[in-house]
């Protein structure tokens, strides 16, 4: 029988996006709500603790090379994850082209 462990910041881990481009990238954390735009400069990282969205279940980190690209249908790379008990399911895909 599998017993779920108590989840905390240490056991959850983080979703991490590292900008290895020569230009800034723009990132939004999207679940039921959309975070403000995060600007990740070359050589910097964005990270958030894996979390479960109470309404949608999953979270999508949407990344563009265009400022405000989430709202202009710019090409996006999407790092989506879903936290189920102590397991993390994830997917990486592009939409609207390849940023």
Protein Blocks (a to p, Z undefined) as FASTA:
>chain_A
ZZdddddfklnopaddddfbfbdcddddddfbccddddddehiacdddddddfklopacd
dddfbehklmnopacdddddddehjbccdddddehiaZZ
